[in-house]
Amino acid sequence: MEVKSTAKTVRFTARKTRLVLDVIRGKSVEEALAILQFMPNQAAVAVAKVVKTAKADATHNFNMDASKLYITKCYADEGITMKRFRPRAKGSAAPIMKRTSHITVVVDEK
């Protein structure tokens, strides 16, 4: 049985989050958390939080063995984009797009 966990509107771009998710896809949960702990990317902290949540849901709600869990699917979709403006020369303005993402991690037993 697959267990899905999501984090919505995380303040990292989906593109940068996908770089982190590509590294841990298919690995065991323990190995993935060890990799994420030492990754230099800021999005690794948010991804680790979602992986821990999926692990806790699987063990607590579905009585799965934590040592047998592995990541079957993980993906990042685009969330909302907050639009801001920066003042520029001669009274004009330049747009700033503050992008967010929805992180989803699916775990299952081997």
C-alpha positions in Angstrom: 0.0 0.0 0.0 1.4 3.4 -1.0 1.4 6.3 1.5 1.4 9.8 0.1 2.5 13.0 1.9 2.5 16.5 0.5 3.7 20.0 1.5 1.9 22.8 -0.2 3.1 26.3 -1.0 6.8 25.8 0.0 8.9 28.9 -0.8 11.3 27.2 -3.2 10.9 27.0 -7.0 9.7 23.7 -8.4 12.7 23.6 -10.7 15.2 23.7 -7.8 13.2 21.3 -5.7 13.2 18.7 -8.6 17.0 18.7 -8.5 16.8 17.4 -4.9 14.0 15.0 -5.6 15.8 13.4 -8.5 18.6 12.3 -6.1 16.4 10.5 -3.6 13.9 8.8 -6.0 13.9 5.0 -5.6 16.1 5.0 -2.5 15.1 3.7 1.0 13.7 6.2 3.4 16.7 6.0 5.8 19.2 6.4 2.9 17.2 9.3 1.5 17.2 11.1 4.9 20.9 10.6 5.2 21.5 12.1 1.7 19.2 15.1 2.4 20.9 15.9 5.7 24.2 16.7 3.9 22.9 18.3 0.7 23.8 22.0 0.3 20.5 22.9 -1.3 18.0 24.8 0.8 15.1 22.8 -0.6 16.6 19.6 0.9 15.3 20.7 4.3 11.7 21.0 3.1 12.0 17.7 1.2 13.4 15.9 4.3 10.4 17.2 6.3 8.0 15.6 3.8 9.9 12.3 3.7 9.8 12.2 7.6 6.1 12.9 7.5 5.5 10.1 4.9 7.5 7.7 7.0 5.6 8.6 10.2 2.2 8.2 8.4 3.2 4.8 7.1 4.3 3.5 10.4 1.7 5.0 12.6 -1.5 4.9 10.4 -0.8 1.8 8.3 1.4 -0.3 10.6 4.2 -0.6 8.0 7.8 -1.6 8.9 10.0 1.5 8.9 13.1 -0.4 7.8 11.4 -1.7 4.6 10.1 1.7 3.4 11.4 3.1 0.1 10.4 6.1 -2.0 8.4 5.0 -5.0 7.4 8.5 -6.4 8.4 12.0 -5.6 7.6 15.1 -7.5 7.3 18.9 -7.2 4.5 20.8 -8.9 4.3 24.6 -9.3 2.4 26.4 -6.6 1.1 29.9 -6.6 3.3 32.7 -7.7 3.4 35.9 -5.7 3.8 38.9 -7.9 5.8 41.9 -6.5 7.4 44.9 -8.2 10.8 46.6 -7.8 11.1 50.3 -8.5 13.4 51.1 -11.4 14.7 54.2 -13.1 12.5 57.0 -14.4 9.4 55.9 -12.4 9.1 52.5 -14.0 8.9 49.2 -12.3 10.2 45.6 -12.9 8.3 42.5 -11.9 9.5 40.0 -9.3 8.0 36.5 -9.4 8.2 34.8 -6.0 7.5 31.2 -7.0 6.3 28.4 -4.7 6.0 24.6 -5.1 3.9 21.7 -3.9 6.2 18.7 -2.8 4.8 15.2 -2.9 6.5 12.0 -1.7 5.0 8.5 -2.0 6.5 5.7 0.1 5.8 1.9 0.0 7.1 -1.3 1.6 9.5 -3.6 -0.3 
